[in-house]
Each structure stands twice: as C-alpha cells, then as structure tokens.
C-alpha cells in the first residue's frame, strides 16, 4: 500500500470497528467493503445498495482537507467491461441509468505521501475523525 493512498482502507477499518457508535441502528444494515480499485465484480453489490460512499486519496488537494461530490451515472455504458471503473461508470452499470441505482458519493481526502508504507501522513491521520463524521452524516441523511 502507498501510505496516504490507503486512506479509504483506514476509514473502512475504523467504520467496521466503530459502526454502532458512528451509525447507531443503521450499523446493522451497513456493508463495508475495502478495495484497491473499482471493478466489475462490485456492480451487483452496488446495485443492491441505497447509498454508497467511496473514500479515496486526492493528490493535489491540501493534505487532510476533504471534499464530497455526488456521482451521476455515466450517460453511456457502451464501454466494455474492464477491470478499473470510474465511479460514474460503476453507477451506470449498477442500474443508475434507469433510476434504480444507489446514491453514490465520492469523499476525496487530500494526500501528501504516496511512498510505499502502511501509515498515514500526520495531516491525513488528523483528518480521520472528521472524515468518519462526514461518512456517518452521508449515511444518516434521509
């Protein structure tokens, strides 16, 4: 793993550990998946969900700062099935073009260290509580 590039895995691990504290009763319905990249094997799972939050490192943003954007399904899905999807293609393949897909959000966390390693940079590590709070907010929003 490449340090800050693994922020999504770190957040997923924290959510698994603290799901009830973060999500309350919703924790029972929460499904946490940690993957290195989006691929076609996620299409069925994503299609069964109501809301998805993808957490990813963002190089070029201020380290530890984060932003959220809602993803709209790609308008064309004539692209052949391939291993790496972008979120909009994943949303379309999961039924979003027909209005049946989940709400998908990308939470991008500014990263500074992409060296090989397991730990997060201090700025990204300090941002984790706020990132977890934002993830909970997105899931709890009705």
NULOSE-926666 format. One record per residue (C-alpha): residue in one letter; x, y, z. Coordinates in pm, whole numbers, plus 50000, padded with zeros to 5 digits. Layout:
N
<pt code="a" X="X" Y="Y" Z="Z"/>
...
# end
This chain:
142
<pt code="x" X="50000" Y="50000" Z="50000"/>
<pt code="x" X="50112" Y="50355" Z="49946"/>
<pt code="x" X="50069" Y="50547" Z="50273"/>
<pt code="x" X="49803" Y="50818" Z="50222"/>
<pt code="x" X="49670" Y="50635" Z="49917"/>
<pt code="x" X="49532" Y="50382" Z="50167"/>
<pt code="x" X="49312" Y="50635" Z="50347"/>
<pt code="x" X="48998" Y="50456" Z="50224"/>
<pt code="x" X="49117" Y="50130" Z="50380"/>
<pt code="x" X="49188" Y="50307" Z="50708"/>
<pt code="x" X="48842" Y="50467" Z="50711"/>
<pt code="x" X="48678" Y="50132" Z="50627"/>
<pt code="x" X="48861" Y="49968" Z="50916"/>
<pt code="x" X="48750" Y="50238" Z="51158"/>
<pt code="x" X="48390" Y="50210" Z="51042"/>
<pt code="x" X="48398" Y="49833" Z="51092"/>
<pt code="x" X="48532" Y="49880" Z="51446"/>
<pt code="x" X="48300" Y="50166" Z="51546"/>
<pt code="x" X="47992" Y="50111" Z="51328"/>
<pt code="x" X="47738" Y="50123" Z="51611"/>
<pt code="x" X="47891" Y="50435" Z="51767"/>
<pt code="x" X="47905" Y="50608" Z="51427"/>
<pt code="x" X="47579" Y="50490" Z="51271"/>
<pt code="x" X="47354" Y="50382" Z="51556"/>
<pt code="x" X="47079" Y="50141" Z="51449"/>
<pt code="x" X="47183" Y="50182" Z="51085"/>
<pt code="x" X="47502" Y="49988" Z="51161"/>
<pt code="x" X="47313" Y="49659" Z="51120"/>
<pt code="x" X="47237" Y="49747" Z="50757"/>
<pt code="x" X="47584" Y="49878" Z="50678"/>
<pt code="x" X="47808" Y="49683" Z="50442"/>
<pt code="x" X="48174" Y="49794" Z="50445"/>
<pt code="x" X="48396" Y="49689" Z="50155"/>
<pt code="x" X="48760" Y="49781" Z="50114"/>
<pt code="x" X="48906" Y="49750" Z="49764"/>
<pt code="x" X="49212" Y="49892" Z="49592"/>
<pt code="x" X="49018" Y="49985" Z="49279"/>
<pt code="x" X="48667" Y="49975" Z="49138"/>
<pt code="x" X="48594" Y="49676" Z="48917"/>
<pt code="x" X="48307" Y="49489" Z="48755"/>
<pt code="x" X="48277" Y="49247" Z="49048"/>
<pt code="x" X="48129" Y="49535" Z="49252"/>
<pt code="x" X="47840" Y="49601" Z="49011"/>
<pt code="x" X="47593" Y="49356" Z="49166"/>
<pt code="x" X="47669" Y="49463" Z="49523"/>
<pt code="x" X="47646" Y="49833" Z="49433"/>
<pt code="x" X="47316" Y="49770" Z="49256"/>
<pt code="x" X="47170" Y="49627" Z="49578"/>
<pt code="x" X="47258" Y="49931" Z="49787"/>
<pt code="x" X="47066" Y="50251" Z="49855"/>
<pt code="x" X="47370" Y="50470" Z="49920"/>
<pt code="x" X="47742" Y="50426" Z="49855"/>
<pt code="x" X="48029" Y="50637" Z="49986"/>
<pt code="x" X="48364" Y="50586" Z="49815"/>
<pt code="x" X="48665" Y="50719" Z="50007"/>
<pt code="x" X="48974" Y="50796" Z="49805"/>
<pt code="x" X="49302" Y="50987" Z="49831"/>
<pt code="x" X="49325" Y="51305" Z="49626"/>
<pt code="x" X="49669" Y="51423" Z="49524"/>
<pt code="x" X="49689" Y="51794" Z="49451"/>
<pt code="x" X="49444" Y="51885" Z="49728"/>
<pt code="x" X="49564" Y="52017" Z="50063"/>
<pt code="x" X="49669" Y="51723" Z="50281"/>
<pt code="x" X="49394" Y="51634" Z="50527"/>
<pt code="x" X="49133" Y="51853" Z="50359"/>
<pt code="x" X="48841" Y="51664" Z="50209"/>
<pt code="x" X="48553" Y="51722" Z="49973"/>
<pt code="x" X="48238" Y="51532" Z="49883"/>
<pt code="x" X="48065" Y="51515" Z="49548"/>
<pt code="x" X="47766" Y="51319" Z="49432"/>
<pt code="x" X="47823" Y="51100" Z="49129"/>
<pt code="x" X="47574" Y="51086" Z="48848"/>
<pt code="x" X="47566" Y="50768" Z="48638"/>
<pt code="x" X="47752" Y="50783" Z="48309"/>
<pt code="x" X="47515" Y="50855" Z="48023"/>
<pt code="x" X="47668" Y="50584" Z="47805"/>
<pt code="x" X="47767" Y="50237" Z="47914"/>
<pt code="x" X="47876" Y="50100" Z="47581"/>
<pt code="x" X="48223" Y="50076" Z="47727"/>
<pt code="x" X="48330" Y="49712" Z="47753"/>
<pt code="x" X="48351" Y="49560" Z="48097"/>
<pt code="x" X="48703" Y="49619" Z="48219"/>
<pt code="x" X="48883" Y="49586" Z="48545"/>
<pt code="x" X="48902" Y="49952" Z="48653"/>
<pt code="x" X="48584" Y="50159" Z="48662"/>
<pt code="x" X="48538" Y="50521" Z="48737"/>
<pt code="x" X="48252" Y="50588" Z="48983"/>
<pt code="x" X="48015" Y="50717" Z="48713"/>
<pt code="x" X="48056" Y="50401" Z="48504"/>
<pt code="x" X="48007" Y="50184" Z="48812"/>
<pt code="x" X="47688" Y="50378" Z="48892"/>
<pt code="x" X="47558" Y="50325" Z="48537"/>
<pt code="x" X="47639" Y="49953" Z="48533"/>
<pt code="x" X="47469" Y="49916" Z="48873"/>
<pt code="x" X="47138" Y="50041" Z="48735"/>
<pt code="x" X="47175" Y="50414" Z="48774"/>
<pt code="x" X="47083" Y="50494" Z="48414"/>
<pt code="x" X="46735" Y="50358" Z="48479"/>
<pt code="x" X="46697" Y="50549" Z="48803"/>
<pt code="x" X="46732" Y="50225" Z="49001"/>
<pt code="x" X="47089" Y="50270" Z="49118"/>
<pt code="x" X="47208" Y="50393" Z="49455"/>
<pt code="x" X="47313" Y="50742" Z="49551"/>
<pt code="x" X="47691" Y="50740" Z="49512"/>
<pt code="x" X="47923" Y="50990" Z="49676"/>
<pt code="x" X="48300" Y="51025" Z="49650"/>
<pt code="x" X="48473" Y="51160" Z="49957"/>
<pt code="x" X="48821" Y="51269" Z="49846"/>
<pt code="x" X="49086" Y="51325" Z="50112"/>
<pt code="x" X="49386" Y="51541" Z="50027"/>
<pt code="x" X="49702" Y="51330" Z="50046"/>
<pt code="x" X="50069" Y="51418" Z="50063"/>
<pt code="x" X="50258" Y="51091" Z="50096"/>
<pt code="x" X="50237" Y="50820" Z="49833"/>
<pt code="x" X="50555" Y="50638" Z="49937"/>
<pt code="x" X="50528" Y="50266" Z="50000"/>
<pt code="x" X="50414" Y="50219" Z="50358"/>
<pt code="x" X="50120" Y="50144" Z="50585"/>
<pt code="x" X="50093" Y="50464" Z="50786"/>
<pt code="x" X="49916" Y="50786" Z="50703"/>
<pt code="x" X="50082" Y="51127" Z="50699"/>
<pt code="x" X="50011" Y="51337" Z="51009"/>
<pt code="x" X="49768" Y="51568" Z="50825"/>
<pt code="x" X="49562" Y="51279" Z="50687"/>
<pt code="x" X="49567" Y="51091" Z="51019"/>
<pt code="x" X="49441" Y="51405" Z="51197"/>
<pt code="x" X="49157" Y="51435" Z="50945"/>
<pt code="x" X="49021" Y="51083" Z="51008"/>
<pt code="x" X="48773" Y="51179" Z="51285"/>
<pt code="x" X="48618" Y="51450" Z="51063"/>
<pt code="x" X="48614" Y="51213" Z="50766"/>
<pt code="x" X="48436" Y="50946" Z="50974"/>
<pt code="x" X="48185" Y="51204" Z="51093"/>
<pt code="x" X="48116" Y="51308" Z="50733"/>
<pt code="x" X="48070" Y="50947" Z="50622"/>
<pt code="x" X="47820" Y="50893" Z="50905"/>
<pt code="x" X="47641" Y="51215" Z="50810"/>
<pt code="x" X="47608" Y="51098" Z="50448"/>
<pt code="x" X="47462" Y="50765" Z="50552"/>
<pt code="x" X="47229" Y="50910" Z="50813"/>
<pt code="x" X="47090" Y="51177" Z="50580"/>
<pt code="x" X="46744" Y="51082" Z="50467"/>
# end
